[in-house]
Amino acid sequence: MTTALPLLSIGPHSVQPPVVLAPMAGITNAPFRTLCREFSGGKGLFVSEMITTRALVERNEKTMQLVHFDATETPRSIQLYGVDPVTVGKAVRMIVDEDLADHIDLNFGCPVPKVTRKGGGSALPYKRPLLRAILNEAVSNAGDLPVTMKMRKGIDDDHLTYLDAGRIAVQEGVTAIALHGRTAAEHYGGTADWDAIARLKEHVPEIPVLGNGDIWSADDALRMMRETGCDGVVVGRGCLGRPWLFADLVAGFEGTGAYAAPTLREVAAVMRRHAELLGEWIGDEARGVIDFRKHVAWYLKGFSVGSEMRKKLAISSSLDEMDAHLSELDLDQSWPVGADGPRGRSSGNGRVVLPDGWLKDPYDCSAVSADAELDTSGG
C-alpha cells in the first residue's frame, strides 16, 4: 500500500520521496552520490560535502573539484560553510553567476572542534545577529536559487538555539530547515531527540522542516515523519557502506516492495564499483582505492570476515589487489541480522570547543572575524 505523503518542495525543486542525503565530510563526494542516486532511481536530493566559502571564493583547487557535479545530477546541491557574512555572500553570488548549483544549503550543524572553535557550524546559531546576517547575505545573493539550512538543537542543553534560529530563518527567506535532533555536545551519542523536530515544525509552519538523526532504515524514516509531522528526512550515517538504503527509502515511501538484503557477493560488487568511481573522479586509480579504505568496515559490517582479511582490504592500493582480496571471501553469505542498525560514529563529546567568551552574550558577535573562515573544504 502506497504511503500518502505530501510532496516536498525545495524552492522550484520537487523532492519525492522526501529524502535527502546528508552532507558528510569526505563521504558525500560525486562517486558516493552517484551510487546513492543510482539505487534510488534518481529520486531524492543528494547534497555535496561541506564547501568552505572562503576556499570557494579563492578558487582552491580541491574545492573546485568538490563543486563539480556529474551531468546526471539534478538538482545540483551544494552545502556551504562560512562564518563571515560578506564571504558567504560572495560565495553564493559566485555560485549563481557561474551556474555551479541549483540549490544552496548552509551548514550550522557541524560539531567538530576545528569548526566550532572558530565559531562556525553548530556554535554559530548562538550568535543570533551573526546568523541573521549570514542568512540575509546568502538569500539576497542567491537570486532564484533556494537557500536552506541544516542545524542542531544548540550547543548543549543549557544553550538551545533551534527555535530562535528557525524563526530567524523564516524571517530571512530561507526555503527549508533540517534539524539534527542532538546538541553539539552530544555529537553523535545517545538517542536523537525527535520531539525537538516536532517542536520546530510547530514553531515554523511556514516552511518545510526536515528531520535528521537515527534513521537507520526506511521504517525509521516513515516513523519519524509520522511521529514528528516533519516534511522530509535527511539520512546520514545510516547509508555508510549501504548506499542501497536509498532504494529501501523509495520502496518504503512508495510502498512498492521488500527492502534490500544483499549477499556479500552483491556487496563486494558495490565496493568494487565505489572504489573504481573514486579513482575515475580523482584521476588516479591508486588514490581512489586509498580513499575508499575508510568505507571497508562499513560495507563489511556484520559479515563473517576475519580481521586479517579486513586489514588487507583496508590497505589495498589498486583495484587488482582489491579484487584479489574480495575473491577470497565467502561471497555467498546472506545479509547479516542486525546489519541494518546503527553505524558510523556513535560517541558523545560532552564538551564543545568554542571561541573565548562565546557564551557570555548571544548578541555580541565581536569574537568572530573574517579570519575565522576555514580555507579548505570537505570538513
Backbone torsions as a table, in degrees:
resi	resn	phi	psi	omega
1	MET	NA	131.1	-177.5
2	THR	-73.3	134.1	178.2
3	THR	-78.2	126.1	-179.8
4	ALA	-81.4	111.3	-178.6
5	LEU	-135.1	144.7	178.2
6	PRO	-68.5	151.8	177.0
7	LEU	-71.2	134.0	176.1
8	LEU	-90.1	125.8	177.8
9	SER	-116.1	127.3	173.2
10	ILE	-111.1	92.3	-171.8
11	GLY	62.1	-127.7	-179.3
12	PRO	-82.6	-1.9	-173.6
13	HIS	-96.7	123.8	176.1
14	SER	-89.8	129.8	-178.2
15	VAL	-117.9	105.4	-178.5
16	GLN	-141.7	124.0	-1.3
17	PRO	-65.6	163.4	-172.9
18	PRO	-78.6	68.6	-172.5
19	VAL	-127.0	131.4	-178.0
20	VAL	-125.9	133.5	172.2
21	LEU	-77.5	122.7	-179.7
22	ALA	-68.6	139.1	173.5
23	PRO	-67.5	126.2	179.6
24	MET	-131.3	127.1	-175.8
25	ALA	-59.3	128.4	177.7
26	GLY	74.9	1.7	-176.4
27	ILE	-117.7	-54.8	-170.1
28	THR	-87.8	50.7	172.6
29	ASN	-79.5	-179.6	-175.1
30	ALA	-57.0	-43.0	179.4
31	PRO	-61.4	-43.4	-179.7
32	PHE	-68.8	-39.2	176.2
33	ARG	-60.9	-37.6	178.1
34	THR	-60.5	-46.8	179.9
35	LEU	-60.8	-49.1	-178.4
36	CYS	-61.6	-40.6	-178.8
37	ARG	-67.9	-38.6	178.0
38	GLU	-63.2	-43.3	180.0
39	PHE	-66.5	-31.0	-178.7
40	SER	-83.2	-7.2	-174.4
41	GLY	72.3	25.0	179.9
42	GLY	83.7	5.3	-178.0
43	LYS	-94.3	142.0	-178.3
44	GLY	108.1	-175.1	-179.0
45	LEU	-129.0	132.0	-172.5
46	PHE	-125.5	113.2	-169.9
47	VAL	-98.5	142.2	179.4
48	SER	-64.8	164.0	170.9
49	GLU	-70.1	170.9	-170.5
50	MET	-62.2	126.4	177.3
51	ILE	-109.0	121.7	-179.5
52	THR	-79.2	129.3	-174.4
53	THR	-61.7	-40.0	179.4
54	ARG	-62.5	-44.2	-179.0
55	ALA	-65.2	-34.8	178.4
56	LEU	-67.5	-48.7	-179.2
57	VAL	-60.8	-36.1	-179.8
58	GLU	-84.9	0.9	178.3
59	ARG	56.9	44.0	174.3
60	ASN	-55.2	135.5	-173.6
61	GLU	-58.4	-46.9	179.9
62	LYS	-62.7	-41.9	-178.6
63	THR	-63.9	-40.8	179.9
64	MET	-64.8	-28.7	174.9
65	GLN	-71.9	-38.8	-177.2
66	LEU	-67.8	-24.7	-179.5
67	VAL	-92.8	9.2	175.7
68	HIS	-85.5	128.4	-179.6
69	PHE	-111.2	146.3	173.5
70	ASP	-63.7	150.1	-178.1
71	ALA	-61.1	-22.0	-178.2
72	THR	-88.3	-5.7	-177.5
73	GLU	-81.5	118.7	176.5
74	THR	-154.1	129.6	-6.1
75	PRO	-73.0	156.0	177.0
76	ARG	-85.7	121.7	-174.7
77	SER	-116.6	124.6	178.1
78	ILE	-113.4	133.2	170.5
79	GLN	-100.7	127.7	-179.8
80	LEU	-106.9	143.3	171.8
81	TYR	-120.2	132.3	174.7
82	GLY	-164.5	159.1	178.0
83	VAL	-123.8	-9.7	-179.6
84	ASP	-107.7	117.2	-176.8
85	PRO	-55.5	-40.3	-178.0
86	VAL	-64.1	-44.5	179.9
87	THR	-66.5	-39.7	176.2
88	VAL	-60.0	-45.1	179.1
89	GLY	-60.0	-42.7	178.6
90	LYS	-63.0	-41.6	-179.3
91	ALA	-64.6	-43.2	179.4
92	VAL	-64.4	-43.1	178.7
93	ARG	-62.0	-38.5	177.8
94	MET	-62.8	-42.2	179.0
95	ILE	-61.8	-41.9	179.7
96	VAL	-68.4	-50.2	-174.3
97	ASP	-64.4	-34.2	-176.5
98	GLU	-102.0	8.3	177.2
99	ASP	51.7	53.3	-177.2
100	LEU	-88.4	-18.6	-176.6
101	ALA	-160.3	168.0	178.3
102	ASP	-110.8	-8.0	-175.6
103	HIS	-155.1	137.9	179.6
104	ILE	-120.6	127.3	175.0
105	ASP	-113.1	139.9	-179.6
106	LEU	-107.0	133.9	-175.4
107	ASN	-90.5	110.3	170.6
108	PHE	-126.2	30.5	-176.2
109	GLY	-125.5	-12.0	-175.6
110	CYS	-66.3	127.5	-177.2
111	PRO	-101.8	3.5	-173.0
112	VAL	-71.9	144.7	-173.7
113	PRO	-55.9	-38.9	-175.6
114	LYS	-66.9	-18.3	176.8
115	VAL	-91.6	-49.1	-176.3
116	THR	-69.7	-29.8	179.8
117	ARG	-67.6	-16.0	175.0
118	LYS	-93.3	-2.0	-177.3
119	GLY	88.2	10.9	-177.3
120	GLY	-99.2	-174.5	177.0
121	GLY	58.3	-131.8	-174.9
122	SER	-72.9	-8.8	176.0
123	ALA	-80.4	-28.8	-167.5
124	LEU	-66.7	-41.4	-177.6
125	PRO	-59.1	-15.2	176.5
126	TYR	-63.6	-31.2	178.1
127	LYS	-90.4	87.7	-173.3
128	ARG	-55.1	-46.7	-179.8
129	PRO	-62.7	-35.3	179.7
130	LEU	-68.4	-43.4	176.7
131	LEU	-57.7	-47.5	-178.9
132	ARG	-60.9	-42.8	-178.5
133	ALA	-63.7	-41.9	179.1
134	ILE	-65.3	-45.5	179.6
135	LEU	-62.7	-40.3	179.7
136	ASN	-62.2	-45.7	179.2
137	GLU	-63.4	-42.1	-178.9
138	ALA	-64.5	-51.6	-176.6
139	VAL	-65.8	-41.5	-176.6
140	SER	-69.7	-21.9	179.0
141	ASN	-98.6	-5.0	-171.9
142	ALA	-83.7	-12.3	-178.3
143	GLY	60.9	-125.5	-179.3
144	ASP	-86.9	-3.6	-178.4
145	LEU	-76.3	131.9	176.1
146	PRO	-71.2	140.8	176.7
147	VAL	-114.4	125.9	176.2
148	THR	-120.5	172.7	177.8
149	MET	-142.3	149.6	176.7
150	LYS	-120.7	133.9	-176.1
151	MET	-145.5	173.8	172.7
152	ARG	-110.0	178.0	-179.5
153	LYS	-63.3	-32.2	-177.5
154	GLY	162.2	-164.9	-179.7
155	ILE	-77.6	-48.0	174.8
156	ASP	-155.4	-176.2	-175.6
157	ASP	-65.7	-20.1	177.9
158	ASP	-89.7	-7.9	-177.4
159	HIS	-137.4	66.9	178.6
160	LEU	-83.5	138.5	-173.3
161	THR	-128.9	-8.3	-165.0
162	TYR	-66.4	-32.5	179.9
163	LEU	-72.9	-44.5	175.3
164	ASP	-60.8	-44.4	-178.9
165	ALA	-62.6	-38.9	178.7
166	GLY	-63.0	-42.9	179.5
167	ARG	-66.1	-41.6	177.3
168	ILE	-61.3	-41.4	-179.9
169	ALA	-59.7	-44.6	178.3
170	VAL	-61.1	-45.6	-177.8
171	GLN	-63.6	-30.1	-177.2
172	GLU	-94.1	3.1	172.9
173	GLY	90.9	18.5	175.9
174	VAL	-67.6	141.6	-172.3
175	THR	-82.2	-35.0	-178.6
176	ALA	-160.0	158.6	-179.8
177	ILE	-128.6	135.9	171.1
178	ALA	-109.9	132.2	179.9
179	LEU	-119.1	121.7	168.9
180	HIS	-84.9	122.8	-173.9
181	GLY	-76.2	44.1	174.5
182	ARG	-140.1	158.9	171.0
183	THR	-86.9	168.7	175.8
184	ALA	-61.6	-37.0	-179.4
185	ALA	-64.2	-31.4	179.4
186	GLU	-76.1	-17.8	-179.5
187	HIS	53.2	-108.9	176.5
188	TYR	-122.2	18.4	-177.5
189	GLY	-86.5	168.3	176.4
190	GLY	64.2	-152.5	-177.5
191	THR	-116.0	135.1	179.2
192	ALA	-63.6	141.9	-178.2
193	ASP	-89.1	92.0	-179.5
194	TRP	-71.5	-22.6	177.3
195	ASP	-61.4	-33.1	178.8
196	ALA	-65.5	-35.4	177.9
197	ILE	-63.7	-42.4	177.8
198	ALA	-63.0	-41.2	179.8
199	ARG	-64.8	-40.5	179.3
200	LEU	-64.5	-41.2	179.0
201	LYS	-60.7	-40.1	177.5
202	GLU	-67.6	-32.5	-174.9
203	HIS	-77.1	-32.1	-178.1
204	VAL	-129.1	67.2	-178.5
205	PRO	-68.0	-11.2	-175.4
206	GLU	-69.2	-27.2	-175.4
207	ILE	-131.8	160.8	178.2
208	PRO	-63.4	140.7	172.9
209	VAL	-117.6	128.7	179.1
210	LEU	-109.2	140.1	-179.8
211	GLY	-99.0	144.0	-178.4
212	ASN	-141.0	140.0	177.1
213	GLY	125.1	117.4	174.8
214	ASP	64.5	38.8	170.5
215	ILE	-100.1	98.6	-176.6
216	TRP	-101.3	-12.7	-177.1
217	SER	-150.8	167.2	176.2
218	ALA	-61.8	-36.0	179.1
219	ASP	-63.6	-36.2	176.2
220	ASP	-62.0	-41.7	-179.1
221	ALA	-63.4	-44.1	179.4
222	LEU	-64.6	-39.4	-179.2
223	ARG	-67.3	-40.6	178.1
224	MET	-59.0	-42.7	-178.5
225	MET	-67.7	-38.7	178.0
226	ARG	-65.4	-43.7	-172.3
227	GLU	-79.4	-27.6	-174.6
228	THR	-108.0	-19.7	-174.8
229	GLY	75.8	11.8	-179.2
230	CYS	-67.8	162.8	-173.4
231	ASP	-93.1	-8.8	-178.9
232	GLY	-177.0	174.8	-178.1
233	VAL	-127.3	149.6	175.8
234	VAL	-115.9	123.3	-173.3
235	VAL	-110.8	123.5	-180.0
236	GLY	-115.6	-96.4	-172.3
237	ARG	-59.9	-23.9	-178.3
238	GLY	-62.2	-22.4	-178.5
239	CYS	-100.9	5.3	177.4
240	LEU	-63.6	122.6	-176.6
241	GLY	65.9	18.0	-176.3
242	ARG	-153.6	59.3	-178.9
243	PRO	-63.3	-20.4	177.5
244	TRP	-69.8	-4.1	173.6
245	LEU	-57.8	-28.9	180.0
246	PHE	-71.6	-26.2	171.2
247	ALA	-68.2	-40.7	177.2
248	ASP	-61.8	-42.5	-178.1
249	LEU	-62.8	-42.2	176.6
250	VAL	-62.3	-45.7	-179.9
251	ALA	-62.7	-39.4	-179.0
252	GLY	-66.8	-46.4	-178.3
253	PHE	-71.6	-33.6	-178.0
254	GLU	-93.3	-9.0	178.3
255	GLY	63.0	39.3	-171.8
256	THR	-101.5	-7.6	-178.3
257	GLY	167.0	-172.1	-176.3
258	ALA	-76.7	161.5	179.3
259	TYR	-84.7	159.2	-177.8
260	ALA	-68.3	141.5	174.2
261	ALA	-143.1	68.4	-172.0
262	PRO	-67.5	147.0	171.8
263	THR	-74.3	168.5	178.3
264	LEU	-62.7	-32.2	177.0
265	ARG	-60.1	-44.0	179.2
266	GLU	-68.8	-38.2	176.7
267	VAL	-63.7	-42.9	180.0
268	ALA	-60.6	-36.6	178.9
269	ALA	-66.0	-38.0	177.6
270	VAL	-68.5	-41.0	177.3
271	MET	-57.1	-47.2	-179.4
272	ARG	-60.6	-44.4	-179.6
273	ARG	-66.5	-39.1	179.2
274	HIS	-60.4	-48.5	-179.9
275	ALA	-62.9	-40.1	179.9
276	GLU	-65.3	-42.8	177.8
277	LEU	-61.7	-39.9	178.4
278	LEU	-62.5	-41.9	178.7
279	GLY	-63.1	-41.9	178.8
280	GLU	-65.3	-39.1	-178.1
281	TRP	-69.6	-43.5	-179.7
282	ILE	-74.4	-29.3	-177.2
283	GLY	89.8	18.5	-178.7
284	ASP	-155.6	115.6	-176.5
285	GLU	-57.7	-47.4	-176.5
286	ALA	-61.6	-43.8	-179.9
287	ARG	-66.1	-33.2	177.0
288	GLY	-65.0	-44.0	178.9
289	VAL	-65.9	-38.9	178.3
290	ILE	-64.9	-41.8	178.5
291	ASP	-64.9	-30.4	-179.2
292	PHE	-70.5	-20.6	-173.4
293	ARG	-50.9	-38.1	-177.2
294	LYS	-62.3	-21.0	-175.9
295	HIS	-88.1	-15.4	-171.1
296	VAL	-56.3	-51.1	-176.6
297	ALA	-62.6	-35.8	179.8
298	TRP	-67.2	-43.1	-179.9
299	TYR	-65.8	-35.4	-174.7
300	LEU	-91.8	3.5	-178.1
301	LYS	-51.7	123.4	175.6
302	GLY	89.0	-19.5	179.8
303	PHE	-77.6	152.9	178.4
304	SER	-81.3	88.2	179.1
305	VAL	-132.8	120.1	-175.7
306	GLY	-62.8	157.9	-177.3
307	SER	-61.3	-34.5	-178.9
308	GLU	-66.6	-41.5	179.1
309	MET	-69.9	-38.6	175.7
310	ARG	-58.8	-40.6	179.8
311	LYS	-65.2	-42.2	179.9
312	LYS	-60.5	-44.3	179.6
313	LEU	-65.4	-34.1	-177.0
314	ALA	-78.7	-6.5	175.9
315	ILE	-121.9	14.3	176.5
316	SER	-60.3	147.3	-178.2
317	SER	-125.7	3.3	178.0
318	SER	-152.8	160.5	177.4
319	LEU	-65.1	-37.2	178.4
320	ASP	-62.5	-42.6	178.7
321	GLU	-65.0	-42.0	178.2
322	MET	-64.1	-43.1	178.2
323	ASP	-58.9	-43.1	-178.4
324	ALA	-62.4	-42.5	-179.9
325	HIS	-69.5	-41.5	179.8
326	LEU	-62.9	-35.0	-178.3
327	SER	-68.2	-18.1	179.8
328	GLU	-84.6	-8.5	-178.3
329	LEU	-77.9	158.3	171.5
330	ASP	-79.3	87.2	-169.0
331	LEU	-74.5	-8.8	-179.4
332	ASP	-88.6	6.5	178.8
333	GLN	-63.2	139.5	176.5
334	SER	-78.1	164.4	177.0
335	TRP	-59.4	127.1	-173.5
336	PRO	-69.8	143.5	173.7
337	VAL	-64.1	131.9	178.0
338	GLY	89.1	-5.8	-177.6
339	ALA	-73.7	-9.2	177.4
340	ASP	-83.5	-3.7	-175.2
341	GLY	-82.6	-163.7	-175.6
342	PRO	-54.0	145.4	177.6
343	ARG	-151.9	163.9	-177.1
344	GLY	82.1	-168.0	-177.7
345	ARG	-63.5	139.9	-179.1
346	SER	-136.9	-2.4	-176.4
347	SER	-81.9	151.7	173.4
348	GLY	-83.9	168.6	-178.4
349	ASN	-109.5	-45.6	176.9
350	GLY	85.9	-34.7	-178.2
351	ARG	-133.3	135.4	179.3
352	VAL	-106.9	128.0	178.8
353	VAL	-81.2	118.5	-175.2
354	LEU	-127.4	159.8	173.1
355	PRO	-60.3	153.5	179.6
356	ASP	-56.0	130.3	176.2
357	GLY	73.2	13.5	-174.1
358	TRP	-57.9	-38.1	-173.3
359	LEU	-89.4	1.4	-176.7
360	LYS	-65.8	-40.1	-175.4
361	ASP	-150.9	115.9	-178.7
362	PRO	-66.6	-11.2	-178.2
363	TYR	-106.9	-1.8	177.9
364	ASP	-96.2	110.8	-176.0
365	CYS	-105.7	17.6	-175.8
366	SER	-68.2	-17.6	-178.3
367	ALA	-76.7	-6.9	-177.6
368	VAL	-111.8	134.8	175.4
369	SER	-137.0	173.6	178.5
370	ALA	-60.5	-24.2	179.4
371	ASP	-65.6	-16.0	-179.2
372	ALA	-77.0	-9.9	179.3
373	GLU	-64.9	132.8	172.8
374	LEU	-73.2	148.9	-176.5
375	ASP	-105.0	7.2	177.3
376	THR	-133.3	153.0	-179.6
377	SER	-104.1	171.0	176.5
378	GLY	92.7	7.1	176.2
379	GLY	92.2	NA	NA
